Amino acid sequence: MRVEFIGLVTILLGAMLLFAPVRHSFTWLMLSTAFGAAAAIALPGMGGASILVPNLFLLFFVLRIFMAFGEGQVFAAVSPSRAGFILLALTVFGLFTALFFPRLFQGMTETMIVERSVGLRNIISLVPLRASSSNITQTVYAVGGLVAFASTFAFFRRAGTHDDLIKAVLVTATVTLSFALADIVTYFTRTEYLLGFVRTANYALLTAAEKGGLKRISGTFPEASAFAGYTLVLFAIIASLWLEGVRGRATGLLTWLLFIALLFSTSATGLVGLAIIVPVLFLRSFFRSSADRSRRPVLFVVASVAAAPLIVFLVLATLPGLSAGVAGFFDEMLFSKADSQSGQERAEWNAVAYKTFLDTFGFGAGLGSARASSFVLVLLSNLGVLGAFLFALFIWSVLSLKPAVGSAQPIECGSAIRAAKMGIVAVLVTASTSGTVYDLGLMIYILAGATTALTEPYPLRARASASHTMSLMERRS
């Protein structure tokens, strides 16, 4: 085991936050999800696996929640009447498949798994199905997702408000954009080593790649695709807030900066995600604005963004010299993607994953046993039909939640709930096009936990928060 410098910083910060207000811990938990290439602790004995910064900080957040509120609300998050119960069932089922399915179906099919190479880097190989370290790591990540959901629910159920969620997202977006700018600057000044402390994961780091003459922005992530997928989630959340007039100056500025970052990430994942998320935001804003004329100016701006591709194509048609270079860029990024080596490899992963699903009679090979290039095939090849159904049911149960009828929810709270749901949708959009493993990161579970808690009757949360505040005042007095 080796503790990285950023891991030491995470441990010290987490320890200090145990004695700070609990909402500070939530902000840092959200912020930690931005460090997708930062391994806090390396585990060479487990096939080169790493404990990432978000997963390590989650332990401190859970401990802080227990110190503040006890275990009651954490367990309440997975009660049969809530979406967390479905996530609990999915996680238990995933644990069961990871333990038994690789042995049950051993030798019956082949899967793509990560293996440790001689250079201590991980490589992906096609091997006969067998138990591997990936079964352990993916199970741990699955449990981490459940814990993140339950602890976030407990925080918002007892003390957190929609304002805490909005602030955490804005801070995270600002830091993500700052590191994106630092990535560009250090690349062109040949000082990439300055960001080495956030690039410690045992991945194949593609942080110095170019596409069409442009630097592919990776920021604090191992590659441009991962950066674009994460940035798309932040864009979906903040753009949703902006369209509903929540903190217009801050959310408006960040919306456009995130939009630009996605375009300049030169990632097909980001571009395809924008092509889906922007129309969804536009349509949702249109139908909501019909009852609120004050939002018509914002609606016009969104319509302009939606019409931007048509304007671009008209300009390129009248400037053939410019269109040649841009057309070559988009051909390399999108239209010829399937013919590239990366595209062919990912197509092979999907074909192998689908064959694994068929060879295991629809049961799946077990959590962590197979990789693909689409989260849909990851679910089917790992957890089979039952696991895919449970995951879909969990997502539907969260997205269908609405504030309790008659609850005294502030208007901004409803906006925050809808924004969190858009973030969940954005995670699923990127995962469906480029997800390779079951682990989707902690962000989706944090957003799901916040959504579940914020849709609870507001007076109950308000009284709990007020009583907690009064108890603190009494202690200080």
C-alpha positions in Angstrom: 0.0 0.0 0.0 1.3 3.5 -0.9 -0.3 6.7 0.2 0.0 9.5 -2.4 0.5 13.1 -1.5 -3.1 14.0 -2.4 -4.2 11.1 -0.3 -2.4 12.5 2.7 -4.0 15.9 2.0 -7.4 14.1 1.8 -6.9 12.4 5.1 -5.8 15.6 6.9 -8.7 17.5 5.4 -11.2 14.9 6.3 -10.0 14.7 9.9 -10.3 18.5 10.3 -13.8 18.5 8.8 -14.9 16.1 11.5 -14.9 19.1 13.8 -16.5 21.5 11.4 -20.1 22.1 10.5 -21.5 19.1 8.6 -22.5 21.1 5.5 -18.8 21.9 4.9 -18.1 18.1 4.7 -20.9 17.8 2.1 -19.4 20.6 -0.1 -16.0 18.9 0.0 -17.6 15.5 -0.8 -19.1 17.0 -3.9 -15.9 18.7 -4.8 -13.9 15.5 -4.4 -15.8 13.9 -7.2 -14.0 16.3 -9.6 -10.7 14.4 -9.1 -11.3 11.5 -11.3 -7.6 10.7 -11.9 -6.4 11.2 -8.3 -5.6 8.0 -6.5 -5.3 8.7 -2.7 -3.9 5.2 -1.9 -2.4 2.7 -4.3 -2.9 -1.0 -3.7 -0.3 -2.9 -5.8 -1.3 -6.2 -4.1 -4.8 -6.0 -5.6 -3.8 -6.0 -9.2 -2.8 -2.3 -9.2 -6.1 -1.1 -7.9 -6.4 2.4 -6.3 -8.6 4.1 -3.8 -9.6 7.4 -5.4 -9.9 10.6 -3.5 -13.8 10.7 -3.6 -14.0 7.2 -2.2 -11.5 8.0 0.6 -13.3 11.2 1.5 -16.6 9.4 1.6 -15.4 7.6 4.7 -14.9 10.9 6.5 -18.3 12.2 5.3 -20.1 9.1 6.6 -18.3 9.4 9.9 -19.2 13.1 10.2 -22.9 12.1 9.5 -22.9 9.5 12.2 -21.3 12.0 14.6 -23.9 14.6 13.8 -27.1 12.6 13.4 -26.5 9.0 14.4 -27.4 6.1 12.2 -31.2 6.5 12.2 -31.5 8.6 9.0 -28.8 6.6 7.2 -30.9 3.4 7.6 -34.1 5.3 6.9 -32.7 6.0 3.4 -33.0 2.3 2.5 -36.4 1.7 4.1 -38.9 -0.2 1.8 -40.9 2.9 1.1 -37.9 4.8 -0.5 -35.8 4.5 -3.6 -32.8 3.5 -1.5 -34.4 0.1 -0.8 -34.2 -0.7 -4.5 -30.5 0.4 -4.6 -29.9 -1.8 -1.5 -31.4 -4.8 -3.3 -29.4 -4.0 -6.4 -26.1 -3.8 -4.4 -26.8 -7.0 -2.5 -27.6 -8.8 -5.7 -24.4 -7.4 -7.2 -22.4 -8.7 -4.3 -24.0 -12.1 -4.7 -23.2 -12.2 -8.4 -19.6 -11.1 -7.9 -19.0 -13.9 -5.4 -20.7 -16.8 -7.3 -21.3 -16.1 -11.0 -17.7 -16.0 -12.1 -17.3 -19.5 -10.6 -20.7 -20.8 -11.8 -20.1 -19.8 -15.4 -16.3 -20.2 -15.4 -15.0 -21.3 -18.8 -18.4 -20.9 -20.5 -17.6 -17.6 -22.1 -14.9 -14.9 -22.5 -14.8 -11.4 -21.1 -12.8 -8.2 -21.4 -11.2 -7.5 -18.0 -8.4 -5.3 -16.7 -5.1 -7.1 -16.0 -1.9 -5.8 -14.5 1.0 -5.4 -17.0 4.7 -5.6 -16.4 5.0 -1.8 -16.3 2.6 -1.6 -13.4 -0.1 -0.2 -15.7 -3.4 -1.8 -16.3 -4.3 -3.3 -19.7 -7.6 -4.7 -21.1 -7.5 -8.3 -22.3 -9.9 -10.9 -23.6 -9.7 -13.9 -21.3 -11.9 -16.9 -20.3 -14.3 -16.0 -17.5 -12.9 -16.4 -14.1 -12.9 -14.6 -10.7 -10.6 -11.5 -10.7 -9.7 -8.5 -8.6 -12.2 -6.5 -10.7 -15.0 -8.4 -9.0 -13.7 -7.1 -5.6 -13.1 -3.5 -6.7 -16.4 -3.1 -8.5 -18.3 -4.5 -5.5 -16.5 -2.0 -3.3 -17.5 0.8 -5.6 -21.1 -0.4 -5.6 -21.2 -0.4 -1.8 -19.6 3.0 -1.9 -22.4 4.3 -4.1 -25.0 2.9 -1.7 -23.3 4.5 1.2 -23.0 7.9 -0.7 -26.8 7.8 -1.4 -27.7 6.9 2.2 -25.3 9.5 3.9 -26.4 12.2 1.5 -30.0 11.5 2.2 -29.3 11.7 5.9 -27.6 15.0 5.5 -30.4 16.6 3.6 -33.1 15.0 5.7 -31.7 16.4 8.9 -29.7 19.6 8.2 -29.1 20.2 4.6 -31.1 22.5 2.4 -31.4 23.1 -1.4 -29.0 26.0 -0.9 -26.2 23.6 0.3 -26.7 21.6 -2.9 -26.6 24.6 -5.2 -23.5 26.0 -3.5 -21.6 22.7 -3.7 -22.4 22.4 -7.4 -21.2 26.0 -8.1 -18.0 25.5 -6.2 -17.3 22.2 -7.9 -17.9 23.7 -11.4 -15.6 26.6 -10.6 -12.8 24.3 -9.5 -13.4 22.0 -12.5 -13.1 24.9 -15.0 -10.0 26.2 -13.2 -8.2 22.9 -13.6 -9.3 22.7 -17.2 -7.7 26.1 -17.8 -4.6 24.9 -15.9 -4.5 21.8 -18.1 -4.3 23.9 -21.3 -1.8 26.4 -19.9 0.6 23.7 -18.5 0.3 21.8 -21.8 1.5 24.6 -24.0 4.1 25.8 -21.5 5.5 22.2 -21.2 4.8 22.2 -17.4 2.4 19.3 -17.2 4.3 18.0 -14.2 2.6 20.7 -12.1 -0.6 18.8 -12.3 1.0 15.5 -11.5 -0.4 15.5 -7.9 -4.0 15.1 -9.3 -3.0 12.4 -11.9 -1.8 9.6 -9.7 -4.3 6.8 -10.7 -3.1 3.6 -12.2 -4.7 4.3 -15.5 -3.5 4.9 -19.0 -3.5 8.7 -18.7 -4.2 10.4 -22.0 -3.6 14.0 -20.8 -1.4 15.2 -23.6 -3.5 14.2 -26.5 -4.5 16.4 -29.4 -7.3 16.1 -31.9 -7.5 18.2 -35.1 -4.7 20.4 -33.8 -6.6 21.2 -30.6 -5.5 20.2 -27.1 -8.0 17.7 -25.7 -8.9 19.0 -22.3 -8.7 16.4 -19.5 -8.4 18.6 -16.4 -8.4 16.4 -13.3 -9.5 13.3 -15.3 -7.5 10.6 -17.1 -8.7 11.5 -20.5 -10.9 14.0 -22.4 -13.9 11.7 -22.6 -14.0 11.4 -18.8 -13.7 15.1 -18.4 -16.4 15.8 -20.9 -18.8 13.3 -19.2 -18.3 14.9 -15.8 -18.5 18.5 -17.2 -21.7 17.6 -19.0 -23.3 16.7 -15.6 -22.3 20.0 -14.1 -23.6 21.8 -17.3 -27.0 20.0 -17.1 -27.4 21.0 -13.4 -26.3 24.6 -13.6 -28.0 25.3 -16.9 -31.2 23.9 -15.4 -30.8 26.3 -12.5 -30.1 29.2 -14.8 -33.2 28.6 -16.9 -35.3 28.8 -13.8 -33.7 32.1 -12.7 -31.8 30.7 -9.7 -28.7 32.9 -9.0 -28.8 34.1 -12.6 -25.4 35.8 -12.7 -23.4 32.9 -11.3 -25.3 30.1 -13.0 -25.4 32.0 -16.3 -21.7 32.6 -16.4 -20.9 29.0 -15.4 -23.4 27.6 -17.9 -21.6 29.3 -20.8 -18.1 28.5 -19.6 -19.0 24.8 -19.1 -20.6 24.9 -22.6 -17.4 26.2 -24.1 -15.3 23.7 -22.1 -17.4 20.9 -23.5 -16.9 22.1 -27.1 -13.1 22.5 -26.6 -12.7 19.2 -24.9 -12.9 17.7 -28.5 -14.6 14.7 -27.0 -17.3 12.9 -28.9 -18.9 12.0 -25.6 -19.3 15.6 -24.7 -20.6 16.6 -28.2 -23.1 13.8 -28.3 -24.2 14.6 -24.7 -24.7 18.2 -25.6 -26.8 17.2 -28.6 -29.1 15.4 -26.2 -29.1 17.5 -23.1 -29.5 20.9 -24.7 -32.8 20.0 -26.5 -34.1 18.4 -23.3 -33.4 21.6 -21.4 -34.9 23.6 -24.2 -38.1 21.6 -24.3 -38.5 21.5 -20.5 -38.0 25.3 -20.3 -40.5 25.8 -23.1 -43.3 23.9 -21.4 -42.6 25.5 -18.1 -42.3 29.0 -19.5 -45.8 28.8 -21.0 -47.1 29.6 -17.5 -44.4 32.1 -16.7 -43.9 34.9 -19.2 -41.0 36.3 -17.3 -38.8 33.5 -18.5 -39.4 34.3 -22.2 -36.0 36.1 -22.6 -34.1 33.1 -21.2 -36.2 30.8 -23.5 -35.1 32.9 -26.5 -31.4 32.4 -25.5 -31.9 28.7 -25.2 -33.6 28.6 -28.6 -30.6 30.5 -30.0 -28.2 27.8 -28.6 -30.4 25.1 -30.1 -30.2 26.8 -33.5 -26.4 27.3 -33.3 -25.6 24.1 -35.3 -27.8 25.4 -38.2 -26.0 28.8 -38.1 -22.6 27.1 -38.1 -23.4 24.9 -41.1 -24.7 28.0 -43.0 -21.4 29.9 -42.3 -19.3 26.9 -43.4 -21.3 26.6 -46.6 -20.4 30.2 -47.5 -16.8 29.9 -46.5 -15.4 26.7 -48.1 -11.8 27.5 -47.0 -12.8 27.5 -43.4 -15.2 24.5 -43.8 -12.4 22.3 -45.0 -10.4 22.5 -41.8 -13.5 22.3 -39.5 -15.0 19.4 -41.6 -11.7 17.5 -41.2 -11.9 18.0 -37.4 -15.5 16.8 -37.1 -14.8 13.9 -39.5 -12.0 12.7 -37.2 -14.1 13.3 -34.1 -17.5 12.0 -35.0 -18.0 10.6 -38.5 -14.9 8.5 -38.7 -15.0 7.5 -35.1 -16.2 4.0 -35.7 -13.4 3.4 -38.2 -10.7 4.5 -35.8 -8.7 2.1 -33.7 -10.5 3.3 -30.6 -13.8 2.9 -32.2 -13.0 -0.6 -33.4 -11.8 -1.6 -29.9 -14.9 -0.3 -28.3 -17.1 -2.1 -30.8 -15.3 -5.3 -30.0 -15.9 -4.7 -26.3 -19.6 -4.4 -26.9 -19.7 -7.5 -29.1 -17.9 -9.5 -26.4 -20.2 -8.1 -23.7 -23.3 -9.1 -25.6 -22.0 -12.5 -26.2 -21.2 -12.9 -22.5 -24.8 -11.9 -21.8 -26.1 -14.6 -24.1 -23.6 -17.3 -23.0 -24.7 -16.8 -19.3 -28.3 -17.3 -20.3 -29.2 -13.7 -19.4 -27.9 -13.9 -15.8 -24.7 -12.0 -16.4 -21.1 -13.0 -15.6 -21.1 -11.3 -12.2 -20.4 -7.7 -11.0 -16.9 -6.7 -12.3 -16.5 -9.6 -14.6 -17.0 -7.8 -18.0 -16.4 -4.5 -19.6 -18.1 -2.8 -22.5 -18.4 0.6 -24.2 -22.0 1.2 -23.2 -23.4 1.1 -19.7 -26.5 -0.8 -21.0 -24.2 -3.7 -22.1 -22.2 -3.4 -18.9 -25.4 -4.0 -16.9 -26.5 -6.9 -19.0 -23.1 -8.6 -19.2 -22.4 -8.2 -15.5 -25.8 -8.4 -13.7 -28.1 -9.8 -16.4 -31.7 -9.0 -16.9 -32.6 -8.8 -13.2 -29.8 -6.4 -12.4 -30.6 -4.2 -15.3 -34.3 -4.1 -14.2 -33.4 -3.2 -10.6 -31.1 -0.4 -11.8 -33.8 1.0 -14.2 -36.3 0.7 -11.4 -34.1 2.7 -9.0 -33.5 5.5 -11.5 -37.2 5.7 -12.4 -38.1 5.8 -8.7 -35.8 8.8 -8.1 -36.7 10.7 -11.3 -40.4 10.3 -10.6 -40.2 11.8 -7.2 -42.0 15.1 -6.6 -42.3 17.4 -3.5 -45.0 16.3 -1.2 -48.4 17.9 -1.9 -49.0 20.8 0.4 -45.4 21.0 1.6 -44.0 24.5 2.2 -41.1 24.0 -0.1 -39.3 27.2 -1.2 -39.5 27.8 -5.0 -35.7 27.4 -5.3 -36.0 24.0 -3.7 -38.1 22.7 -6.6 -35.6 24.2 -9.0 -32.7 22.4 -7.2 -34.6 19.1 -7.3 -35.2 19.4 -11.1 -31.6 20.4 -11.6 -30.4 17.3 -9.7 -32.6 15.1 -11.8 -31.1 16.7 -15.0 -27.7 15.8 -13.6 -28.7 12.2 -13.2 -30.0 12.1 -16.7 -26.7 13.6 -17.9 -24.8 10.8 -16.1 -26.9 8.2 -17.9 -26.5 9.8 -21.3 -22.7 9.8 -21.1 -22.6 6.3 -19.6 -24.9 4.9 -22.3 -22.4 6.0 -25.0 -19.1 5.5 -23.2 -19.6 3.7 -19.9 -17.1 0.8 -19.5 -17.8 -0.5 -16.0 -20.6 -0.6 -13.5 -19.1 2.1 -11.3 -20.6 5.5 -12.4 -18.8 7.5 -9.8 -20.3 9.0 -6.7 -22.0 12.0 -8.3 -25.1 10.2 -9.5 -25.7 8.7 -6.0 -25.1 12.0 -4.3 -27.7 13.6 -6.6 -30.1 10.8 -6.1 -29.8 11.0 -2.3 -30.3 14.7 -2.4 -33.3 14.4 -4.6 -34.9 11.7 -2.4 -34.4 13.8 0.8 -35.4 17.2 -0.7 -38.7 15.8 -1.9 -39.7 14.7 1.6 -42.2 17.0 3.4 -40.3 20.3 4.0 -41.8 21.1 7.5 -40.3 17.9 8.9 -36.8 18.7 7.6 -37.2 22.3 8.7 -38.1 21.4 12.2 -35.2 18.9 12.4 -32.8 21.5 11.1 -34.2 24.1 13.5 -33.9 21.8 16.5 -30.3 21.0 15.5 -29.5 24.7 15.2 -31.1 25.4 18.6 -29.2 22.6 20.2 -25.9 24.0 18.9 -26.9 27.5 20.2 -27.7 26.0 23.6 -24.3 24.3 23.8 -22.5 27.5 22.9 -24.4 29.4 25.5 
